[in-house]
Structures are given as C-alpha cells and as structure tokens.
C-alpha cells in the first residue's frame, strides 16, 4: 500500500514537472515570436520595397519604389508572424498609367496605380488599364432602390443610418424605416450628438443653456433609454473625441472635462482648472484646460489612413496623398475601418478600396445643412 502511494506521488510530481516545462516553453516561444514593430527593406522584380509593421496601431505599411514612381499602401494586421510579405510584383502600363499587382501568400493587395504623376485609386484608371488588370474588380452589393421621407435610398451596405430632421431622427436600415421624434423645437446644429459603440448620445435640447438628461438610442435593440446625469453640462461644450466606449467632452462654462460612458451610464470628471485634462494621440497626454478649450485638441481614433478634401477626395498615408474621387466632395461624414463616408452635395457616398465610390442615399436637405446630421452604425 505504501509503495502504491509513493508511485502515485511520483507520477503526480512528473506531471507537474512536465506541465511546468511545457508552460515555460510556451512563454519563451511567445516572447520570441510575438509580433514587434519592424521596418525592413528588400529588392524584388526591380522594385525597392520598404515594409513596416506598427504594433500599436496594428497595421502593415508598404512603399513600393522604382525610379521616380512610388506606390503606398496600408493593410490591417493578420494573425501570422512573417516578414518580406510580397513575393512577386507584376507591372502593367498604358500610355498614361502604370499599375502594379502585388502577390503575397499572407495578405490580399489591391492594385496600386499612378496616373498624371500621382497615385490614384485603381477604380479611377482607364478602360484599357481595367482590361489589363483583369478580374480584380468586385461587384458592388446592391439593394432595391426606395424612397422614405423624401430620402432616395440606393444602397445601404447593411448598415444603420440615423439622419437628423431637426426634432429627432429618420432611421433607415435594411429592416426598418421610422421617424424618432425627441424635441419640441427645431435644432439646426446638434453638435453634441455623438455616436459611441452601439449608442447615440443625445443631450436634452429642450433645455436652453445646459442639460441634465441624455437620451440614449441603443442601435442593437432599437430602444431609447434616459440617462439622468449627476452633474449638468452646458451646451457650449466641445466634444474632444471618442475612445473605446467613452466620450470625452470639455464644458467651457464650468471648465471641466468629462468622460461619459453610455453603456454603464458613468459620468467621470477627468479634468478641471485645478486638474490638467486629457487628450489622446496614440497615447493619453495631459493638456491644460485652457488649451483644451481654445485650441484644436480633438481626436478621432487610431486609423493609420486619414482622408481630406482637396478638389476631390484623398487618402493620406505615409505622408503620401492618393486620389480616390474627382467628384465635388463637400464634407467628410465618418471614417470607418474599411473606408470613409462623405457628402457629394446632397448625396451620401462611401469610398472603400474594395468597391470604389458607392452611392448610398440622396436627400435634398443636405444642400442647406450638413453639420452633425448623419450617424452611421
């Protein structure tokens, strides 16, 4: 009996020892092979490639260069540990254009093109070049055209749209069309309405100078909730930005910065005259309330690509600008992970690298008021 106890104890000790060794091996491998920032350069098919990975923002960037021609692209992280991700470059030319097709076993690249001495979206190239590129163009998903409350609907792309109609919203999605009435007077510039995760944050605009109550619209459930704030907030406030599940706002009248979390209904003071406030630029930074109130310290997220209007729509990456649309873009509406929504006069559009420019809906009212009026989930 004693020998059996000793034998069982030895087996238990061996098992513990084995599990410990396996755990140490796993931890060692994790430290050795986990993704880290890197920048490498290599030559391929007469091109010089600069490939980099940014761990903090979780993306790969590539600069493909041959002589005076330079191409830029950025792709989101994928779950693998590799470098030198391009194994072949195919070059295509017409009289006025040059495109390159990049081949990889890990990432899916769209063609990169240059026209008239600038990089352009491959959706803007000539018919001749499109034939050379072959079957890289994907068919845009479509829905049946419809009209609701004088809004002409073309393609919803399976998303929810909340359109401000001065006293609330027109809500349009694939499954629902409805009016949401909230206020008794017209509000022409609802600048404090903010979307964060699955919520719309809507101050009580029935009040004149400050609000103590917020309406929350839960996009997932479609239900409205009332949030009674612990402390009132004045309408002269500035939305600094949204980070994760919270809105950061500076009340200029009270000289207070608040963090507001709709999901948990938490109102937290993060800055005041006696306590330096916070802003976000890749990391949290302390900034005086005076600067937060009087300088541009807004933040909009961690996207490695930004968009701008400059006689057309441009994407900016790696200090380079890429032409996406030559149309008369009047306002950027919302940047998302796969592109950007924008207004072309009275038409809401979306650009994605996969499909190019897509017409979403048309509303004549946007010719007169396009401030803080479209919220998209």
Secondary structure, DSSP 8 states (H G I E B T S, - for coil): -HHHHHHHHHHHHHHHHHHHHHHHHHHHHHHHHS---EEEEEEETTEEEEEEEETTTTEEEEEEEETTEEEEEEEE--S---S----EEEEEE-SSEEEEEEE-SS-----EEEETTEEE-GGGS-HHHHHHH-TT---------EEETTEEE---TT--EEEE-SSEEEEE-SS-EEEEE--SS--S--TT-EEETTEEEEE-TTSSSEEEEEEEEETTT--EEEEEEEEEEETT-EEEEEETTEEEEEETTTTEEEEEETTTTEEEEEEETTB-EEEESSSEEEE-HHHHHHS--------S-EEEESSSEEEEETTEEEEEE-S---EEEEEETTEEEEEETTEEEEEETTTEEEEEEEEGGGGT--SS-EEE-
